[in-house]
Amino acid sequence: VGCKNLAIVSSSVGAVFVTFSTDYVFDGRKRAPYTIADIPNPLSCYGRSKLLGESLTRDFSSKFFIVRTSWLFGESENNFVKKFFQWIKEKDVLRISEDRFSTPSYTVDVAGAVLDLIHTENYGLYHITNAGWCSRYQMSRYIATKLGWRKTILPIDEEELEMKAERPFFSVLDNFPLKETIGYTLRSWEEALEAYLESLK
């Protein structure tokens, strides 16, 4: 409903409305990157609420960008990388899921692409993530290597973690037509993550 209210207000003053959605609008059963033409089928309340926000944005705004992204990391404390830092301070053995796949995406890169997208006035739905994909386990191994942390990371199925909300197995997003619209694609998640770790130093 917040999206509806903001879309109405944006339209009333002639402003462009940008709203952020998620890869969790998909059920992950496709096992290939999802395009903007694929039909969403969210598994969780979170995914359903984001999909409803997308629908209300379309209904109440004519100048809008709906941006789906995934596995964001950046300045916020509430992201996987920051949690990983905390875990390695407290534990010698980490148990990380290896059976869910998406794309870690750097907020700096996503924000830059969104700003460039706004200037095009090519309104609509876009997927914006860094390039490539991985599991949380693969992401953890990459971070540990960059940090020089040499203790144990065990790959497990996410079911072992007893998460409260169901998550898609494979929610990688295909970013077409982002390059065709702004002229470039985002760097790989590895390059972005390395840049983020450098910025924290």
N, C-alpha and C positions, 0 to 999 in steps of 0.2 A: 504494500500500500504506500510505503514511502516513495517508491519509484513513481507511482501514479501522481502523488502530490507534487513531486519535483518536476515531473514532465509537464503537468498543467501550468505550474508557475513559470517554467522555462518558456513554454509556448506563449504565454501571456505577455512576456516582455521581449519575445523574439530571440531568445538565447538558444545556443546549442546545448543540448543535454547529453552528458556522457554518464553511462552507468556501467558498473563492472559486474560481470557474471562469472561463471565457473565451469570447469570441465566436468564437474559433478552433476551437470544436467543430463549426462549420458550414463547408460548402465554398464558400459565397459565390455559388452559381449561381442562387439564387432571385431576386436583384435587387430585393428588397423586404425590409423589416425582418423579422427572424426572431422568432417568438413562442415561448413556452415549450412550445407543442404541436408545433412543427416537429421533424422527425427529424434529429438531428445526423449529420454525415458529415465528420469532421475530415480535413484533408489532410496534417497533419504529426504527427510523434511527440509534440510538445508538446500538440497538440489531442487526440490519442488518450489521452495520459496523464491529461489533465484530465477527459476523458469517463469514463475508468475510475474516477477518484476520485469522480465524481458517482455512478456505479453502486454503488460500495462503500459510500458514505455512506448511500444508500437502503437497502442490504442490512443494515447493521449499526447504524443509529440510527433511533429513532422520533421524536425531537425534533430536527429539523435544518433549517437553511436552506442551500440551495445558491444562491450568488449569482454569476451570470454578469455580467461587466462587460467593458469594452474600453478600449484605448489610455489607460491610467492615467497621470496626471501628478500630482506632489506633491513631498513632501520628499525622496524617494529621488533619488539621483544617476542612477539607471538609468531615465531616461524621455526621451521625445523632446524635450521642451522644454529640459531641461538639456543634451542633446546639441546642440540648435540654438544655444544660447548659446556652446558651445565652437567650433562650426563657424564662426560669424560672427567670432570672434576670429582664426581662422586663414585664412579664405578670403574672396575677393572675389566668387566665383561658386559658388552652391550648386546641385546637381542633385537635385531632390526628386520622388518618384513622385506622379503625378496619377491613377493608374488603380486605386487601392485605396481603399475607402471604409469608414469606421466612425465611431464617436463618441468624441472625446476626453473623458475623464471625470476629474474632479477627485477625488482621494482623500478630501478633506475632505467633499465632498458625498455620496460613496458611503458613507463611514463613518457619517455622520449618519443616512442613510436606513436603513442596516443596524441601527443602535441602535434606531431607532423600530420597525423591523420585528420585532426580537427581542421587544419588549414586547407585540406583538399575539398571540403564540403561534400565529399562522397559518402553521404549518410548511410547508416545501416548496421548490420551485424558483422563483427570481425572476430577472428581468433588471433590473439597476440601472445606468443610465448617465445622463449629462447629456442634454439634449434636442438633436435635430438630428443632422446628420452632415456629414462633409467628407472630402476627401483629405488626405494629408500635405502636398501642395503648397498647398492652400487654408489649412491650419493654419499652415504656414510663413509665407505671405503675411500672415496675420492677426497673428502674433507680430512679424514685421518691421515692420509698420505701427505697432503699439503701442510698439515700441522705437525707432522712427525710423531703422531700418536701411534704407538706400536703395540697396544694391548689388543684384547680379543673382541672381534665383532662377529656374532653368530647370525647366519641367515635363517629366518624362520618364516612360516606362513602367518599372515596377519590374524587369522582366526585364533592363534595362540595368545594374542594380545588381548582378546576379549573386548574389542572396541564396541562401544554402544551403538554407533551408527554404521550402517552398511556402506561400503565404498566400492566404486567400480574397479575391476581388475586392470583394465587398460583404458585410460581416459586421455590419451595423447591427442592433441589438437593439430589439425592441418591448417596452416596459416594462410592458405590461398583465400582471397586475393590481396594480401597485405603488400607484398613486393610490387605487384602490378599497380597498387594505389599510391604508395609512398616512395617506391623506388629502391627499397632494400629489404633484406631480411635481418632478423636479430642474430647475433653471434650464438655460438653453441652454449649450452648450459654450463659446460666445463669452463669455458673462457670467462663467462659471466660470474661463476662462483669463485674462480680464482681472483678476479678483479674485486669482488666483494670482500674476500678474505684479506686482500692487500689493503683495502680501505679501512678495515678494522684495526690494522696495525698502527 
